[in-house]
Amino acid sequence: MQLFKYFDFAQSTSMLSTAINRSTHDLIGFGLMFFVIFLAFAQFGSLVFGNYMRDFSTFGDSLCVHTVPFKHHRNYCFLVKTPVGL
């Protein structure tokens, strides 16, 4: 990667650059698997909770709900309205 060749001015950044260059394929594989599993959870949420909760009624809404923890937005009010038997 051409971007990381400019980080070789110090030993610590050189080590970081080398580590990232060596693990690029593993990071891409991890990102791909994370994306597939994330989409599977969103689809599962839409299928299971879609009839009971408005936030999971469509696949797009389910994706938005699943990104909430990444944004550090803690709004769990929609969980209170979930039926008890679900």
Helices and strands as residue ranges (DSSP letters): G 3-7, H 11-22, H 24-49, G 54-56, H 59-66, G 68-71, H 77-80
